[in-house]
Amino acid sequence: MSYSSDKSFNKATSAGFIIALGVVYGDIGTSPLYTMQSIVSGQGGLQNISESFILGAVSLVIWTLTVITTVKYVLIALQADNHHEGGIFSLFTLVRRMAKWLIIPAMIGGATLLADGALTPAVTVTSAVEGLKGVPGLGEIYANQSWVVVTTLIILAVLFLIQRFGTGLVGKLFGPIMFIWFAFLAATGLFNSLTNLEIFKAINPYYALHLLLSPENKAGIFILGSIFLATTGAEALYSDLGHVGRGNIYRSWPFVKLAIVLSYCGQGAWLLAHKGGDLEGMNPFFVIIPSEMMIYAVILATFASIIASQSLISGSFTLVSEAIRLKLLPMMRIYYPGKTLGQLYIPAVNLALWLATSGIVLYFRSAEHMEAAYGLAITVTMLMTTVLLSYYLIYKGVKRILAYLIAAFFASIEFIFFIASAAKFVHGGYVVVIMAALIVFVMFIWFQANKSVNKYIKSLNLNDFKGQLKALKEDRELDLYQTNIVYLSNKMEGDFIDRSILYSILDKRPKKAEVYWFVNVKVTDEPWTSEYEVDMMGTDYIVKVHLYLGFRMKQEVPRYLRTIVKDLIASGRLPKQKQKYTTMPGRNVGDFRFVVIEERVTNAQELPSFDRFVLKAKAAIKRYTATPDRWFGLQFSEVSLERVPLILSDVHNLNIYERVKTEETEEDTFENVRKENSTTEK
């Protein structure tokens, strides 16, 4: 889905309403499955909670959803769209020119969001499967947690295996299923709330503040670590802005929030009626459901958890593809299995998520233990989004002091949530922290290595070599290498290009061609840009091309060049390239060969230690990533890959001296060596 105007982007439709339910709210919509269970477990069980505690807990959930999700994300963050795209990287592209250091919160936020993408499927699916413990006839079997683990792993395996085939067909069912899910949440929640109307007192924020300050709250401020689970899907809501449009989110969020709040109220009402009892091993979400409906509730919850997981997996693919185009992650193979715009599949990311998610299930085994790790990463993401949002508000003309005050308000709340969630570190949170730290490390290495290469690489003025290129083109003693030779250049400013490119054409083996193409791909701040600039430098044999592609566009260079060369020939700027032998009569475009130059760091001992470490680390990472020919869509073209040493403009030649021969005999040489050894021993 794409939007050609702000009007259509902000418009709400019935179809868009249903689509939004299936795409946007999977994560936050399944939070009632485990949030209340985590809150009660943190107090030592049902026997240790009071009426004021239950009212305070539900009140904290309601106002967390209101302040964080509704105010920050729905009312403020959704305004920060980058050409109708949302998410932390889209937000970063809007403000990155305001301060160079903003790359830091963007990397940290993106990494923690990816780490959360590995944990969410594990938590939601396990929570749903654990509902089978309350199903008559199955409860005895699933009382053994090993069966829960095995069932969860099977569901996750199927979910990750179908990613390669695309989810367009399945996606059409997501919206209706989630509509049924939210209607189910609202109905069961309302039914149980009506049995104890006292629960609606929780709408008053007094009960939330009272609980935080009350001595009966055994967890103290750390209860917020469990409360925060109710709003973990808010960041995903913002990331999916481009998929459904702002108007559809505005229209659907009130319905979703009402259903979620009623579910929490229903669970709270049941807890009020059974406080002091024994809830060991039971989930408040499922115990409020009549036993005869339990199997249907578990099936529906399982489908909802799968949809939530699917949303996080698809979101991870999109997040990684954006990071690659922003040069924050190495190139990976990307496939587009479906017909839906933006639907993509990254095998390396899919495999990593599958292994990580399955490992989390095997390590923690139960949803209760996974909740100990859940939420910590996403609090960091939200804090980083708040930092970027403050600069966005300034960018949009809000007074600096007001922007800082708004950011400070949300940051203070989220920092408290972070401190509360940080207590989970030793109870499993370290798993997510390690995952996020590894992703940040890779992002940092990749970003810094690109800076280091640009610092050391040497450029030459193409004007100084126009004569040689013309002579090479017309040299009859050399065979034609290719009609068109295309060099992909990472750095092309004005008439200056990488020295390694000219070295490849003129020095390694003179490459005779009719036209020399120098192509530089620039990723723009807009998601769907597709433009180009051409400079032929007053010739008909040199073509410099700047391709401007949005950060969500596929960088398939041959497809764009076919259009460009036809435009140049049609305008007379480039001579027709008649083909004597061809299957296409009247063909005026010759053959192409793409030359990809890969700079390698060798004998770099004179480099600063930090730069040497970064460049060596990048080289090690590249062994496990996609090759440039696949990334630029060259796998079906004639491609030559040339590896050259990184040309360092400020590294001097090694000191070495010519040995001077003497007329001494072999006996004299032996005697001199013996004397030198004797002197050394002394």
ROVEX-190810 format. One record per residue (C-alpha): residue number from 1; residue in one letter; x, y, z. Coordinates in steps of 0.05 Angstrom, whole numbers, plus 5000, padded with zeros to 4 digits. Each point is the difference from the previous one (the first is absolute). Layout:
  pos  code     u     v     w
  NUM     a     X     Y     Z
...
! end
This chain:
  pos  code     u     v     w
    1     m  5000  5000  5000
    2     s  5027  5069  4983
    3     y  4971  5069  5005
    4     s  5003  5051  4944
    5     s  4976  5058  5042
    6     d  4992  5023  5071
    7     k  4925  4997  4991
    8     s  5000  4924  4986
    9     f  5053  4989  5055
   10     n  4956  5035  5052
   11     k  4935  4969  4975
   12     a  4966  4945  5040
   13     t  4961  4945  4965
   14     s  4964  4938  5023
   15     a  5049  4955  4963
   16     g  5058  5040  5029
   17     f  4971  4992  5070
   18     i  5001  4924  4993
   19     i  5069  4999  4969
   20     a  5027  5043  5057
   21     l  4974  4951  5051
   22     g  5039  4944  4967
   23     v  5064  5038  4986
   24     v  5010  5051  5055
   25     y  4973  4973  5066
   26     g  5025  4928  5003
   27     d  5052  5014  5054
   28     i  4961  5047  5044
   29     g  4936  4961  4989
   30     t  5028  4936  5030
   31     s  5029  5034  5062
   32     p  4939  4981  5042
   33     l  5023  4928  4992
   34     y  5059  5009  5048
   35     t  5001  5070  5032
   36     m  4952  4987  5059
   37     q  5033  4933  5013
   38     s  5067  5035  5006
   39     i  4971  5052  5047
   40     v  4969  4948  5047
   41     s  5062  4956  4999
   42     g  5042  5059  5021
   43     q  4959  5005  5064
   44     g  5010  4927  5018
   45     g  4932  4975  4974
   46     l  4926  5013  5008
   47     q  5001  4988  5075
   48     n  5044  5062  5010
   49     i  4959  5053  4963
   50     s  4946  5047  5025
   51     e  4944  5040  4970
   52     s  5041  5064  4999
   53     f  5057  4963  4966
   54     i  4956  4973  4944
   55     l  4967  5068  4989
   56     g  5069  5033  4999
   57     a  5029  4949  4952
   58     v  4943  5006  4950
   59     s  5003  5076  5007
   60     l  5075  4999  4985
   61     v  4986  4959  4937
   62     i  4945  5047  4977
   63     w  5041  5063  5010
   64     t  5063  4969  4970
   65     l  4960  4984  4937
   66     t  4973  5071  5001
   67     v  5064  5039  5011
   68     i  5050  4958  4961
   69     t  4959  4969  4944
   70     t  4944  5050  4989
   71     v  5034  5066  5014
   72     k  5073  4988  4980
   73     y  4991  4952  4942
   74     v  4930  5009  4972
   75     l  4995  5076  5010
   76     i  5073  5022  4992
   77     a  5044  4947  4968
   78     l  4950  4984  4944
   79     q  5009  5072  4977
   80     a  5074  4986  4989
   81     d  4992  4962  4935
   82     n  5055  5001  4947
   83     h  4961  5002  4936
   84     h  4946  4956  5031
   85     e  5049  4952  5033
   86     g  5009  4991  5075
   87     g  5049  4966  5047
   88     i  5065  5020  5034
   89     f  5042  5000  4936
   90     s  4949  5042  4962
   91     l  5000  5048  5059
   92     f  5076  5002  4999
   93     t  5003  5017  4926
   94     l  4956  5061  5015
   95     v  5047  5029  5052
   96     r  5069  4971  4985
   97     r  5025  5066  4970
   98     m  4986  5037  5065
   99     a  5055  4965  5039
  100     k  5051  4946  4982
  101     w  4994  4965  5067
  102     l  4927  4982  4987
  103     i  5026  4938  4965
  104     i  5013  4972  5070
  105     p  4927  4998  5025
  106     a  4980  4975  4931
  107     m  5048  4941  5003
  108     i  4983  4984  5073
  109     g  4925  5005  4988
  110     g  5002  4958  4937
  111     a  5042  4946  5033
  112     t  4955  4994  5061
  113     l  4939  4998  4956
  114     l  5031  4942  4961
  115     a  5016  4965  5065
  116     d  4928  5009  5021
  117     g  4979  4968  4934
  118     a  5034  4935  5022
  119     l  4967  4999  5069
  120     t  4929  5019  4982
  121     p  4983  4937  4961
  122     a  5028  4957  5056
  123     v  4958  5035  5054
  124     t  4934  5006  4962
  125     v  4998  4930  4971
  126     t  5022  4967  5066
  127     s  4947  5040  5038
  128     a  4946  4976  4952
  129     v  5022  4927  5001
  130     e  5002  5001  5076
  131     g  4925  5013  4998
  132     l  4992  4926  4982
  133     k  5013  4985  5073
  134     g  4929  5021  5015
  135     v  4967  4961  4943
  136     p  4963  4937  5025
  137     g  5035  4938  4973
  138     l  5063  5038  4981
  139     g  5016  5031  5066
  140     e  5031  4936  5027
  141     i  5046  4995  4941
  142     y  5022  5072  4998
  143     a  5010  5003  5075
  144     n  5068  4972  4978
  145     q  5035  5063  4976
  146     s  5041  4960  4950
  147     w  4938  4991  4957
  148     v  4990  5075  5001
  149     v  5071  5011  4977
  150     v  4995  4948  4944
  151     t  4934  5028  4974
  152     t  5027  5070  5001
  153     l  5062  4980  4962
  154     i  4959  4965  4947
  155     i  4955  5062  4990
  156     l  5061  5046  4996
  157     a  5035  4953  4950
  158     v  4939  5001  4954
  159     l  4994  5076  5008
  160     f  5072  5013  4980
  161     l  5001  4948  4944
  162     i  4941  5032  4963
  163     q  5034  5068  4998
  164     r  5037  4982  4936
  165     f  4935  4990  4963
  166     g  4972  5068  5018
  167     t  4941  5014  5046
  168     g  4955  5039  4953
  169     l  4945  4946  4999
  170     v  5004  4986  5074
  171     g  5003  5075  5013
  172     k  4930  5008  4972
  173     l  4974  4959  5059
  174     f  5038  5039  5053
  175     g  4951  5058  5003
  176     p  4936  4960  5009
  177     i  5033  4954  5051
  178     m  5026  5058  5041
  179     f  4931  5033  4997
  180     i  4971  4937  5030
  181     w  5057  5000  5051
  182     f  4987  5071  5023
  183     a  4925  4988  5002
  184     f  5015  4938  5043
  185     l  5044  5042  5047
  186     a  4946  5052  5007
  187     a  4943  4950  5010
  188     t  5035  4956  5052
  189     g  5028  5061  5035
  190     l  4934  5036  5004
  191     f  4963  4938  5023
  192     n  5047  4989  5058
  193     s  5003  5075  5017
  194     l  4925  5002  5008
  195     t  5005  4948  5056
  196     n  5040  5051  5040
  197     l  4990  5072  4979
  198     e  5052  5023  5052
  199     i  5053  4986  4948
  200     f  4980  5062  4960
  201     k  5029  5043  5057
  202     a  5067  4984  4967
  203     i  4985  5054  4948
  204     n  5018  5050  5055
  205     p  5077  5011  4998
  206     y  4999  5008  5076
  207     y  5001  4924  5008
  208     a  5062  4995  4955
  209     l  5039  5052  5041
  210     h  4976  4970  5065
  211     l  5025  4931  4981
  212     l  5069  5026  4982
  213     l  5007  5033  5069
  214     s  4964  4946  5040
  215     p  5041  4953  5045
  216     e  4954  4942  4980
  217     n  5032  5002  4931
  218     k  5057  4951  5013
  219     a  5034  5015  4934
  220     g  5001  5075  5011
  221     i  5018  5039  4938
  222     f  5022  4936  4967
  223     i  4928  4981  4989
  224     l  5004  5047  4940
  225     g  5044  4947  4966
  226     s  4937  4956  4996
  227     i  4953  5059  4986
  228     f  5043  5020  4940
  229     l  4983  4934  4965
  230     a  4932  5029  4984
  231     t  5029  5052  4953
  232     t  5059  4965  4968
  233     g  4966  5000  4932
  234     a  4997  5076  4995
  235     e  5066  5004  4962
  236     a  4975  4948  4950
  237     l  4937  5042  4991
  238     y  5043  5059  4978
  239     s  5044  4956  4955
  240     d  4939  4974  4962
  241     l  4974  5070  4984
  242     g  5020  4993  4926
  243     h  4962  4935  4993
  244     v  4930  5024  5020
  245     g  5001  5076  5000
  246     r  4991  5050  5056
  247     g  4924  5006  4992
  248     n  4988  4926  5009
  249     i  5041  4998  5064
  250     y  4962  5060  5028
  251     r  4935  4966  4985
  252     s  5018  4930  5026
  253     w  5040  5018  5063
  254     p  4939  5021  5043
  255     f  4967  4932  4986
  256     v  5065  4963  5015
  257     k  5014  5038  5063
  258     l  4929  4990  5026
  259     a  5005  4925  4988
  260     i  5067  4995  5034
  261     v  4978  5042  5060
  262     l  4936  4959  5008
  263     s  5043  4936  5000
  264     y  5043  5027  5056
  265     c  4939  5023  5038
  266     g  4968  4931  4992
  267     q  5063  4966  5026
  268     g  5003  5050  5058
  269     a  4927  4988  5017
  270     w  5012  4925  5003
  271     l  5061  5011  5044
  272     l  4959  5044  5047
  273     a  4949  4944  5007
  274     h  5054  4947  5014
  275     k  5053  5039  5039
  276     g  5032  4959  5054
  277     g  4991  4936  4960
  278     d  5052  4958  4964
  279     l  5017  5015  4927
  280     e  5065  4962  4996
  281     g  5016  4982  4929
  282     m  4938  5032  4972
  283     n  4995  5060  4953
  284     p  4946  5053  5019
  285     f  4985  5008  4927
  286     f  4976  4928  4992
  287     v  4968  4988  5068
  288     i  4946  5053  4987
  289     i  4976  4959  4940
  290     p  4948  4944  5011
  291     s  5031  4931  4993
  292     e  4954  4981  4943
  293     m  5027  5058  4959
  294     m  5072  4990  5019
  295     i  5022  4960  4939
  296     y  4972  5053  4954
  297     a  5033  5055  5040
  298     v  5067  4964  4996
  299     i  4994  4990  4925
  300     l  4982  5073  4990
  301     a  5056  5023  5046
  302     t  5049  4956  4961
  303     f  4979  5031  4934
  304     a  5006  5070  5031
  305     s  5070  4984  5026
  306     i  5020  4974  4932
  307     i  4976  5064  4968
  308     a  5037  5041  5052
  309     s  5063  4959  4986
  310     q  4991  5009  4925
  311     s  4995  5075  5008
  312     l  5065  5002  5040
  313     i  5035  4955  4949
  314     s  4977  5041  4940
  315     g  5018  5063  5039
  316     s  5070  4972  5012
  317     f  5010  4988  4926
  318     t  4979  5072  4984
  319     l  5044  5027  5056
  320     v  5061  4963  4975
  321     s  4989  5020  4928
  322     e  4995  5073  5020
  323     a  5064  4994  5042
  324     i  5036  4969  4941
  325     r  4981  5057  4954
  326     l  5021  5050  5054
  327     k  5068  4963  5002
  328     l  4990  4978  5072
  329     l  5001  4926  4984
  330     p  5036  4957  4949
  331     m  4967  4979  4935
  332     m  4956  4939  5004
  333     r  4959  4961  4949
  334     i  4930  5029  4996
  335     y  4943  4966  4964
  336     y  4931  5027  4983
  337     p  4955  4938  5001
  338     g  4932  5035  4999
  339     k  4965  5051  4957
  340     t  4987  5047  5057
  341     l  5043  5062  5000
  342     g  5051  4997  5055
  343     q  4993  4925  5012
  344     l  5070  4971  5004
  345     y  5038  4940  5027
  346     i  5072  5000  5025
  347     p  5025  4928  5010
  348     a  5057  5018  5047
  349     v  4955  5040  5046
  350     n  4945  4947  4998
  351     l  5050  4946  5020
  352     a  5030  5043  5055
  353     l  4931  5016  5028
  354     w  4979  4928  4997
  355     l  5062  4976  5037
  356     a  4996  5056  5051
  357     t  4925  4991  5013
  358     s  5006  4924  5006
  359     g  5060  5008  5045
  360     i  4961  5047  5045
  361     v  4943  4949  5006
  362     l  5048  4944  5017
  363     y  5038  5043  5050
  364     f  4942  5031  5038
  365     r  4948  4945  4986
  366     s  4940  5038  5030
  367     a  4968  5066  4982
  368     e  5007  5023  5072
  369     h  5076  4993  4996
  370     m  5002  5034  4931
  371     e  4963  5060  5029
  372     a  5061  5011  5044
  373     a  5039  5017  4936
  374     y  4943  5034  4964
  375     g  4992  5075  4999
  376     l  5071  5020  5016
  377     a  5022  5008  4928
  378     i  4937  5037  4978
  379     t  5007  5052  5056
  380     v  5068  5018  4969
  381     t  4968  5005  4931
  382     m  4947  5047  5027
  383     l  5051  5044  5034
  384     m  5040  5005  4935
  385     t  4936  5017  4962
  386     t  4986  5055  5051
  387     v  5069  5030  4987
  388     l  4988  5001  4925
  389     l  4929  5027  5009
  390     s  5026  5060  5038
  391     y  5042  5019  4940
  392     y  4942  4987  4953
  393     l  4957  5049  5040
  394     i  5054  5052  4992
  395     y  5006  4983  4926
  396     k  4925  5013  4993
  397     g  5005  5069  5033
  398     v  4982  4985  5072
  399     k  5039  5046  5047
  400     r  5062  4965  5025
  401     i  4983  5007  5074
  402     l  4930  4972  4989
  403     a  5028  4942  4959
  404     y  5049  4984  5056
  405     l  4946  5003  5053
  406     i  4956  4952  4960
  407     a  5058  4952  4990
  408     a  5020  5006  5074
  409     f  4929  4982  5021
  410     f  4999  4935  4960
  411     a  5073  4985  5013
  412     s  4990  5005  5075
  413     i  4942  4951  4998
  414     e  5037  4952  4953
  415     f  5063  5005  5042
  416     i  4961  4978  5061
  417     f  4974  4942  4959
  418     f  5071  4985  4978
  419     i  5025  4999  5072
  420     a  4943  4954  5019
  421     s  5014  4955  4941
  422     a  5075  5001  5014
  423     a  4985  4959  5062
  424     k  4984  4944  4952
  425     f  5071  4999  4975
  426     v  5025  4946  5046
  427     h  4935  4960  4992
  428     g  5007  4993  4924
  429     g  5004  5071  4974
  430     y  5074  4989  4985
  431     v  4980  4955  4942
  432     v  4966  5058  4963
  433     v  5055  5048  5020
  434     i  5054  4955  4971
  435     m  4960  4993  4935
  436     a  4990  5075  4994
  437     a  5074  5013  5017
  438     l  5022  4953  4944
  439     i  4955  5036  4950
  440     v  5025  5068  5023
  441     f  5072  4975  4993
  442     v  4988  4979  4927
  443     m  4965  5066  4985
  444     f  5057  5040  5030
  445     i  5054  4961  4963
  446     w  4964  5007  4934
  447     f  4986  5074  5009
  448     q  5070  5017  5025
  449     a  5034  4957  4947
  450     n  4965  5038  4944
  451     k  5025  5065  5031
  452     s  5071  4972  5005
  453     v  5001  4977  4928
  454     n  4976  5068  4976
  455     k  5055  5032  5042
  456     y  5057  4960  4970
  457     i  4978  4986  4929
  458     k  5031  5044  4947
  459     s  4959  5034  4945
  460     l  5023  5025  4932
  461     n  4971  5053  4954
  462     l  4968  4966  4940
  463     n  5015  5060  4956
  464     d  5074  4984  5005
  465     f  4988  4932  4967
  466     k  4949  5017  4946
  467     g  5056  4999  4948
  468     q  5024  4931  5020
  469     l  4930  4972  5001
  470     k  4987  5028  4930
  471     a  5065  4971  4974
  472     l  4985  4933  5032
  473     k  4931  5000  4968
  474     e  5030  5012  4931
  475     d  5061  4955  5008
  476     r  4995  4949  4943
  477     e  5056  4957  5028
  478     l  4956  4979  5059
  479     d  4940  4954  4997
  480     l  4934  5028  5023
  481     y  4990  4980  5073
  482     q  4926  5017  5001
  483     t  4955  5051  4966
  484     n  4980  5030  5066
  485     i  5041  4993  5064
  486     v  4965  5020  5064
  487     y  5038  5016  5064
  488     l  4961  5006  5065
  489     s  5032  5054  5043
  490     n  4987  5012  5074
  491     k  5029  5069  4995
  492     m  4990  5047  4941
  493     e  5001  5074  5015
  494     g  5001  5049  4942
  495     d  5050  4973  4949
  496     f  5040  4961  5051
  497     i  4995  4924  5003
  498     d  5036  4945  5037
  499     r  5072  4991  4976
  500     s  4990  4924  5001
  501     i  4949  5007  4943
  502     l  5048  5036  4953
  503     y  5055  4952  5022
  504     s  4955  4942  4978
  505     i  4985  5032  4932
  506     l  5070  5024  4982
  507     d  5051  4961  5040
  508     k  4978  4929  5019
  509     r  4980  4983  4929
  510     p  4979  5056  4953
  511     k  4925  4991  4990
  512     k  4978  5025  4932
  513     a  4927  5019  4997
  514     e  4953  5044  4960
  515     v  4971  5032  5063
  516     y  5027  5004  5071
  517     w  4946  5004  5053
  518     f  5012  5024  5071
  519     v  4940  4988  5045
  520     n  4989  5024  5071
  521     v  4938  4979  5039
  522     k  4976  5051  5051
  523     v  4947  4979  5051
  524     t  4952  5058  5012
  525     d  4961  5017  5062
  526     e  4935  4985  4963
  527     p  4978  4927  4997
  528     w  4978  4993  4927
  529     t  5046  5048  4961
  530     s  5020  4977  4930
  531     e  5040  5054  4964
  532     y  5066  5009  4964
  533     e  5049  5054  4977
  534     v  5048  4992  4940
  535     d  5064  5038  4984
  536     m  5037  4980  4936
  537     m  5056  5051  5010
  538     g  4992  5025  4929
  539     t  5015  4932  4969
  540     d  4962  4942  4970
  541     y  5042  4947  5035
  542     i  4997  5019  5074
  543     v  4935  4997  5039
  544     k  4998  5018  5074
  545     v  4934  4978  5032
  546     h  4974  5018  5068
  547     l  4942  4954  5018
  548     y  4955  5028  5055
  549     l  4961  4943  5031
  550     g  4955  5001  5061
  551     f  5021  4960  5061
  552     r  4946  4949  4985
  553     m  5016  4993  4926
  554     k  5035  4939  4971
  555     q  5069  5020  4974
  556     e  4995  4961  4935
  557     v  5049  5041  4958
  558     p  4993  4963  4933
  559     r  4925  5014  4997
  560     y  5012  5074  5010
  561     l  5058  5003  4951
  562     r  4957  4969  4945
  563     t  4953  5059  5006
  564     i  5056  5051  5004
  565     v  5037  4975  4939
  566     k  4937  5000  4958
  567     d  4985  5072  5022
  568     l  5071  5022  4982
  569     i  4997  4967  4931
  570     a  4931  5028  4986
  571     s  5024  5070  5018
  572     g  5062  4993  4955
  573     r  5048  5009  5058
  574     l  5026  4929  4991
  575     p  5014  4968  4931
  576     k  4959  4939  4981
  577     q  5035  4935  5014
  578     k  4982  4957  4941
  579     q  5002  4925  5012
  580     k  5019  4956  4941
  581     y  4978  4937  5035
  582     t  4937  5003  5042
  583     t  4933  4965  5013
  584     m  4967  5069  5002
  585     p  4997  5034  4932
  586     g  5015  5074  5002
  587     r  5036  4995  5067
  588     n  5041  5064  5012
  589     v  5029  4984  5068
  590     g  5064  4961  5006
  591     d  5023  4950  5052
  592     f  5018  5020  5072
  593     r  5052  4976  5049
  594     f  4998  5021  5072
  595     v  5065  5006  5038
  596     v  4995  4998  5076
  597     i  5063  5021  5036
  598     e  5009  4974  5071
  599     e  5053  5036  5041
  600     r  5036  4955  5050
  601     v  5044  5021  5058
  602     t  5069  4969  4994
  603     n  5065  5017  5034
  604     a  4965  5054  5040
  605     q  5047  5002  5059
  606     e  5012  5074  4991
  607     l  4926  5015  5008
  608     p  4976  5026  5067
  609     s  4981  4941  5045
  610     f  4926  5019  5003
  611     d  4993  5006  4924
  612     r  5037  4935  4990
  613     f  4954  4964  5049
  614     v  4937  5029  4968
  615     l  5021  4982  4929
  616     k  5022  4930  5019
  617     a  4935  4989  5037
  618     k  4960  5023  4939
  619     a  5039  4951  4956
  620     a  4984  4943  5047
  621     i  4925  5018  5001
  622     k  4998  5005  4924
  623     r  5016  4926  4993
  624     y  4930  4983  5024
  625     t  4961  5052  4961
  626     a  4974  5008  4929
  627     t  5048  5015  4943
  628     p  4994  5068  4966
  629     d  4977  4968  4935
  630     r  4938  4973  5033
  631     w  4986  5063  5039
  632     f  5002  5043  4937
  633     g  4960  4950  4960
  634     l  5059  4978  4956
  635     q  4992  4925  5008
  636     f  4973  4993  4929
  637     s  5050  5048  4969
  638     e  5072  4995  4977
  639     v  5039  5016  5064
  640     s  5074  5005  5016
  641     l  5021  5004  5072
  642     e  5069  5031  5012
  643     r  5032  5000  5068
  644     v  5050  5056  5012
  645     p  5038  5024  5061
  646     l  4969  5060  5033
  647     i  5039  5059  4973
  648     l  5021  5041  5059
  649     s  5019  5071  4981
  650     d  5040  5014  5064
  651     v  5037  4935  5011
  652     h  5072  5004  4979
  653     n  5041  4947  4963
  654     l  5035  4948  5042
  655     n  5073  5013  5013
  656     i  5044  4950  4963
  657     y  5070  5007  4973
  658     e  5038  4967  4943
  659     r  5053  4952  5022
  660     v  5069  5017  4972
  661     k  5039  4941  4972
  662     t  5073  4991  5019
  663     e  5057  4960  4968
  664     e  5011  4957  5062
  665     t  5005  4925  4991
  666     e  4955  4948  5032
  667     e  5056  4987  5052
  668     d  5003  5075  5017
  669     t  4924  5003  5006
  670     f  5000  4940  5047
  671     e  5056  5030  5042
  672     n  4962  5068  5006
  673     v  4936  4964  5022
  674     r  5040  4960  5052
  675     k  5031  5063  5028
  676     e  4932  5035  5003
  677     n  4970  4941  5038
  678     s  5059  4998  5048
  679     t  4993  5074  5014
  680     t  4925  4993  5012
  681     e  5011  4943  5050
  682     k  5051  5042  5038
! end
